[in-house]
Amino acid sequence: MRGRGPKPRSCSLRVNFNWTEKALRFLLLGFAFSLPLSIALSEGFAYAGLVVWLLHVFSRREFSWTRCPYFWPMILFSGLAVLSAFRGLHPDVCFDKVDRLSLLTLVFMIVTVFGGDAGPRWSRRSALVFMFMAGTTVLGLYDAVRVPVEVFFQGVALFDAGNMRDPQMYLVGICLLSAVWLAGDASLRRWPLVVATLSNVLGLTLHFKRGAWISCLTVVAVMSLLAGRKKALLILPLVVVVLVAAPQTRERLGMLSSEWSRVAGGRYALWSRVAPALITEHPFGIGYAGTTQEDFEGYGVRIQEGLNHVHNNVLQVAVEMGPAGLLTWLVWMGMAFWLLLKPVLQDRKKIDWVLLGAWGGFCGLLLNGLVEYNFGDSEILMLICLLLGLSSLPLRRIDFDKKIDEAWTRLRSQ
C-alpha cells in the first residue's frame, strides 16, 4: 500500500501575490520617469498600473479606501463631474474626456506601494521622485537641442517653440531639486544634481512662459524661508537679472499689457466678462470638460481660435461644475496644501526634502493655475496625483487598524 506523503503546498494567490506589488512599483516608477516625456507612455503605465492595483487589492484585501485622506473629496468630485456631464450642454464632449477621472486612482496606487510603516516602503518613495526628476532632466537636455534647431534652422519663432505643458513639469522638477539643495543631504552626489538643476532651469527658460517663471521663483523663495536658508534668497535676484537681460524676455514681459484688454480677448476679458456670464447663465455648470469655443462667443470679446477654457482653474471649475463642484475642488486642493505643508512645519530642523519639494511643486501648479487651466490637462492631472500620493504617505506610516486593536485589547484586559 502506497504511503501518503506530505500534502503539496497550496498555491494561494493571497499569500503569493507579492508579484503584484513589485509589478505595480515598476509601473509607477516607469510612470514617474515618462510623465515629463510622453503622455501616451505615461498614461500607458498609469492604466496598466490600475489593472495590477485592482488585482492586488481584491486578492489581498489589505487596502482601506477611506484611509487615503482624499478618498471622499475625489469620490464627490468625480460624482459631480459625471452628473454635470449628463446634465451639461455638450454630453458628447464631456464623456469623451470624463474617463481621465480614472487617473485619480494613481493616488491610491502610490499609497499602496510606498505607504506603510517607516521602513523600506517609506524609504523607496524617494526613488519615485528621482525618477520624475530624471525625466525632466532628459526633457531639458532634449529641449536644449530641439529649440535652437527649430529657431535657427527651421524658422520657428522662439515663442512658438515652447508649449504650456513642459514648463509645468520643469517647475515641479525645479522645486524638488531646490528642496534637495535646501535640505543639504550629504548622501547625494553633487554632480548629478548640478546637471539636473541646470537642465531643468534651461528647459523652463527656453519655453518663455511667464506664469511658470513667476510661480517658480515665488515658490522657491518661500521654500527657502521654510527651510531656514535665507541666504539662498540672494540667488533669486541674480536669476531675475539674467532673465531680464535677454531681449526676448523683456519682449515677452512687455506683452502682458495685452492680457488686460477687455475687448482684445485676453485673460482679463475672459475673467471679467465671459466667465461671470457663463456662471450666471448655467448655475449648475456647462459640464465637466465640456466647454467649447462657441460657448464663449457673444459677449463682446474676441475669442482666440480653438480656445475652450477661461485660463483659470477656479473659474473654469465653476463654469463646468457649478458651486458644488467648485467647493469640492477647493476643499480637495486645500487638504493637499495642508497635508504637504504640515510635516514640514512640524520638523523644521530636519527638513523632509521630498515633502518640501512636493509642496513647492503643488503650490507652483496652483499659482500657475491662476492664469492657466492646468487642471484640465491629463498630464498635469497625473502630475498633481503624483504629488497628492506623496502627501498621503506620512499618514500611512501609522497602522491605524493595529493601534485600534491594541487599544481595544488593553481595555478588555482591565
C-alpha positions in Angstrom: 0.0 0.0 0.0 1.5 3.3 -1.1 2.2 5.6 1.8 0.9 9.1 1.9 3.5 11.8 1.6 3.2 15.4 2.7 0.5 17.3 1.0 1.8 19.7 -1.6 1.8 23.3 -0.5 -1.2 25.1 -1.9 -0.6 27.9 -4.3 -2.6 30.6 -2.5 -2.9 33.7 -4.6 -3.4 35.7 -1.5 -0.1 34.5 0.0 2.0 34.6 -3.1 0.7 37.8 -4.6 3.8 39.8 -3.8 4.4 40.0 -7.5 1.6 42.4 -7.9 3.2 44.9 -5.6 6.5 44.5 -7.4 4.9 44.9 -10.7 2.9 48.0 -9.5 6.2 49.5 -8.1 7.8 49.0 -11.5 4.9 50.6 -13.4 4.8 53.6 -11.0 8.5 54.2 -11.4 8.1 54.0 -15.2 5.1 56.3 -15.0 7.1 58.9 -13.0 10.0 58.8 -15.4 7.9 59.0 -18.6 5.4 61.6 -17.3 7.5 64.6 -18.4 8.4 62.9 -21.7 5.3 61.4 -23.2 1.6 61.5 -22.3 1.0 58.3 -24.3 3.7 56.3 -22.5 2.8 57.7 -19.0 -0.9 57.0 -19.5 0.0 53.5 -20.6 2.0 53.0 -17.4 -0.9 54.5 -15.3 -3.7 52.4 -16.8 -1.6 49.2 -16.6 -0.9 50.1 -13.0 -4.6 50.5 -12.4 -5.3 46.9 -13.6 -2.5 45.5 -11.5 -3.6 47.6 -8.5 -7.2 46.3 -8.7 -5.9 42.8 -8.9 -3.6 43.4 -5.9 -6.4 45.0 -3.8 -9.1 42.4 -4.4 -6.8 39.5 -4.0 -5.1 40.6 -0.7 -7.9 42.8 0.7 -5.4 44.9 2.6 -6.2 48.3 1.3 -8.6 50.6 3.2 -10.2 53.0 0.8 -11.1 55.6 3.4 -7.6 55.6 4.8 -6.5 57.8 2.0 -7.3 61.4 3.1 -8.5 62.3 -0.4 -10.9 59.5 -0.8 -14.1 61.4 -0.1 -13.2 64.6 -1.9 -12.2 62.6 -5.0 -15.3 60.5 -4.9 -17.5 63.5 -4.5 -15.7 65.5 -7.2 -15.9 62.5 -9.6 -19.6 62.0 -8.9 -20.3 65.7 -9.5 -18.3 65.6 -12.7 -20.2 62.7 -14.1 -23.5 64.2 -13.1 -22.6 67.5 -14.7 -21.7 65.6 -17.9 -25.2 64.1 -18.0 -26.8 67.5 -17.5 -24.4 69.6 -19.5 -24.8 71.4 -22.8 -22.4 69.0 -24.7 -22.6 65.5 -23.2 -20.7 64.0 -26.1 -17.8 66.4 -25.4 -17.9 65.7 -21.7 -18.0 61.9 -21.9 -15.1 62.0 -24.4 -12.9 63.2 -21.6 -14.6 62.0 -18.4 -12.5 58.8 -18.5 -9.5 60.8 -17.3 -11.0 60.8 -13.8 -9.8 57.1 -13.5 -6.3 58.6 -13.4 -7.1 59.8 -9.8 -6.5 56.2 -8.7 -2.8 57.0 -9.1 -3.0 58.4 -5.6 -4.2 55.0 -4.2 -1.6 53.2 -6.1 1.2 55.3 -4.6 -0.2 54.8 -1.1 -0.4 51.0 -1.7 3.2 50.6 -2.8 5.1 53.3 -0.9 2.9 53.8 2.2 3.0 51.8 5.4 5.4 51.8 8.4 8.6 53.8 8.4 10.7 51.2 6.7 11.7 50.0 3.3 8.4 51.2 1.7 8.8 54.6 3.1 12.4 55.0 2.0 11.6 53.9 -1.5 9.4 56.9 -2.1 12.5 59.0 -3.0 13.0 56.6 -5.9 9.7 57.7 -7.3 10.8 61.4 -7.0 14.2 60.7 -8.5 12.6 59.0 -11.5 10.5 62.1 -12.1 13.4 64.4 -11.8 15.4 62.1 -14.2 12.5 62.5 -16.7 12.5 66.3 -16.5 16.3 66.3 -16.8 16.2 64.3 -20.0 13.4 66.6 -21.3 15.6 69.6 -20.6 18.6 68.2 -22.5 16.3 67.4 -25.4 14.8 70.9 -25.4 18.4 72.3 -25.3 18.9 70.8 -28.7 15.4 71.0 -30.1 14.6 74.7 -29.5 17.8 76.1 -31.2 17.4 73.8 -34.1 13.7 74.9 -34.7 14.6 78.5 -34.2 17.8 78.8 -36.2 17.3 76.1 -38.9 13.6 75.7 -39.3 12.5 79.3 -39.0 10.2 78.8 -36.0 9.6 81.8 -33.8 11.2 81.5 -30.3 7.9 82.0 -28.5 6.3 79.3 -30.7 8.9 76.7 -29.9 7.6 76.2 -26.4 4.3 74.8 -25.1 2.2 75.0 -22.0 2.8 71.5 -20.7 6.6 71.1 -20.3 7.2 74.3 -18.3 5.0 73.0 -15.5 7.0 69.8 -15.5 10.1 71.8 -15.2 8.5 73.9 -12.4 7.9 70.8 -10.3 11.3 69.4 -11.1 13.0 72.6 -10.0 11.0 72.7 -6.8 12.0 69.1 -6.0 15.7 69.8 -6.8 15.6 73.0 -4.8 14.3 71.0 -1.8 17.3 68.7 -2.2 19.7 71.6 -2.1 17.9 73.3 0.7 17.9 70.1 2.9 21.6 69.7 2.3 21.5 65.9 2.1 25.2 64.9 2.1 24.5 61.4 1.0 23.6 62.5 -2.5 26.2 63.1 -5.2 26.5 66.7 -6.3 27.3 66.4 -10.0 24.1 64.7 -11.0 22.1 67.3 -9.0 24.1 70.1 -10.8 23.3 68.6 -14.2 19.7 68.1 -13.3 19.3 71.6 -12.0 20.9 73.3 -15.0 18.9 71.1 -17.4 15.6 72.0 -15.7 16.3 75.7 -15.4 17.4 75.9 -19.0 14.3 74.0 -20.1 12.0 76.3 -18.2 13.7 79.4 -19.6 13.5 78.2 -23.2 9.7 77.9 -23.1 9.2 81.6 -22.3 6.1 81.0 -20.2 5.6 83.9 -17.8 3.2 82.2 -15.4 5.6 79.3 -14.9 8.6 81.6 -14.4 6.8 83.8 -11.8 5.3 80.8 -10.0 8.6 79.0 -9.8 10.5 82.0 -8.4 7.8 82.7 -5.9 7.6 79.2 -4.6 11.3 78.6 -4.4 11.6 81.8 -2.3 9.0 80.6 0.1 10.7 77.1 0.3 14.0 78.8 1.2 12.3 80.6 4.1 10.6 77.4 5.3 14.0 75.6 5.2 15.6 78.4 7.1 18.0 79.1 4.2 17.6 82.8 3.9 21.0 83.2 2.1 19.5 81.1 -0.8 17.2 84.1 -1.5 20.3 86.0 -2.7 20.4 83.7 -5.8 16.9 84.6 -6.9 17.7 88.3 -7.8 20.6 87.1 -9.9 18.3 84.7 -11.8 15.9 87.5 -12.4 18.7 89.8 -13.7 19.9 87.1 -16.1 16.4 86.5 -17.4 15.6 90.2 -17.9 18.9 90.8 -19.6 17.7 88.8 -22.6 15.7 90.9 -25.1 13.3 88.1 -25.7 12.4 88.1 -22.0 11.7 91.8 -22.0 9.6 91.4 -25.1 7.6 88.6 -23.6 7.0 90.5 -20.3 6.0 93.6 -22.4 3.2 91.5 -23.9 1.5 91.3 -20.5 -0.4 94.5 -21.3 -2.5 92.8 -24.0 -3.8 90.4 -21.4 -5.6 93.2 -19.6 -7.7 94.4 -22.5 -11.5 93.9 -22.0 -12.0 93.6 -25.8 -8.9 92.0 -27.2 -9.7 88.6 -25.8 -7.0 88.5 -23.2 -7.3 86.8 -19.8 -8.9 89.8 -18.1 -11.7 89.8 -20.7 -12.3 86.1 -20.1 -12.3 86.6 -16.3 -14.4 89.7 -16.1 -16.9 89.1 -18.9 -17.1 85.6 -20.3 -16.7 83.5 -17.1 -19.2 85.5 -14.9 -21.8 85.4 -17.7 -21.5 81.7 -18.2 -21.7 81.0 -14.4 -24.8 83.2 -14.2 -26.5 81.6 -17.2 -25.6 78.0 -16.2 -25.6 77.8 -12.4 -25.3 74.0 -12.4 -22.4 74.1 -14.8 -21.9 73.5 -18.5 -20.5 70.1 -17.9 -17.1 68.6 -16.9 -14.5 69.3 -19.6 -17.4 70.3 -21.8 -16.8 74.0 -22.7 -16.2 74.9 -26.3 -15.2 78.0 -28.2 -18.8 78.6 -29.3 -19.8 78.9 -25.6 -17.5 81.9 -25.2 -18.8 83.8 -28.1 -21.5 86.5 -28.0 -20.1 88.5 -25.1 -18.4 91.3 -27.0 -14.9 89.7 -26.7 -12.7 88.4 -29.4 -12.0 84.8 -28.7 -8.8 83.1 -29.7 -9.2 80.4 -32.3 -9.7 77.0 -30.6 -9.9 78.4 -27.1 -12.2 76.2 -24.8 -11.3 77.4 -21.3 -11.0 80.6 -19.4 -7.3 80.3 -18.3 -8.1 80.0 -14.6 -8.7 76.8 -12.6 -11.2 78.3 -10.1 -13.3 80.0 -12.7 -13.2 77.0 -15.1 -14.3 74.5 -12.5 -17.1 76.9 -11.6 -18.1 77.2 -15.2 -18.1 73.5 -15.8 -19.5 72.1 -12.5 -21.2 74.9 -10.7 -20.8 76.0 -7.0 -20.9 72.4 -5.6 -18.1 71.3 -7.9 -16.1 74.4 -7.1 -16.5 74.0 -3.3 -15.5 70.3 -3.5 -12.4 71.2 -5.6 -11.4 73.9 -3.2 -11.6 71.6 -0.2 -9.7 68.9 -2.0 -6.9 71.3 -3.0 -6.9 72.9 0.4 -6.4 69.5 2.1 -3.4 68.8 -0.2 -1.9 72.1 0.6 -2.0 71.5 4.3 -1.1 67.8 4.3 2.1 68.5 2.3 3.0 71.5 4.5 2.2 70.2 7.9 5.0 67.6 8.2 7.5 70.3 7.0 6.3 72.7 9.7 6.4 70.1 12.4 10.2 69.4 12.0 11.9 72.5 10.7 15.4 71.3 11.9 15.4 68.2 9.8 13.7 69.1 6.5 11.9 66.3 4.6 13.0 67.3 1.2 10.5 65.1 -0.6 7.5 66.7 1.1 9.0 70.2 0.9 9.7 69.8 -2.8 6.2 68.2 -3.4 4.6 71.1 -1.5 6.5 73.6 -3.6 5.6 71.9 -6.8 2.0 71.7 -5.8 1.8 75.4 -4.9 3.6 76.3 -8.1 0.9 74.5 -10.1 -1.8 76.2 -8.1 -0.2 79.6 -8.7 0.2 78.9 -12.4 -3.4 77.7 -12.4 -4.5 81.3 -11.7 -3.5 82.2 -15.3 -3.8 78.7 -16.9 -6.4 76.0 -16.7 -3.8 73.3 -16.0 -6.1 71.1 -14.0 -7.8 70.2 -17.3 -4.7 68.7 -18.9 -4.3 65.0 -18.4 -0.6 65.3 -18.0 -0.9 67.9 -15.2 -3.7 66.0 -13.6 -1.4 63.0 -13.4 1.4 65.2 -12.0 -1.0 66.5 -9.3 -1.9 62.9 -8.5 1.8 62.1 -8.1 2.1 65.0 -5.6 -1.1 64.0 -3.8 0.2 60.5 -3.4 3.4 61.8 -1.8 1.3 63.9 0.6 -0.7 60.8 1.7 2.4 58.7 2.6 3.1 60.3 6.1 -0.4 59.4 7.2 0.1 55.8 6.1 3.2 55.4 8.3 0.9 54.6 11.2 -1.1 51.4 11.1 -4.3 52.7 12.4 -6.1 49.3 12.5 -3.3 47.8 14.5 -3.4 50.7 17.0 -7.1 50.4 17.4 -6.8 46.6 18.0 -4.1 47.1 20.6 -6.2 49.8 22.4 -9.3 47.5 22.4 -7.2 44.6 23.8 -5.9 46.8 26.7 -9.5 47.9 27.5 -10.7 44.4 27.7 -7.9 43.3 29.9 -8.6 45.9 32.5 
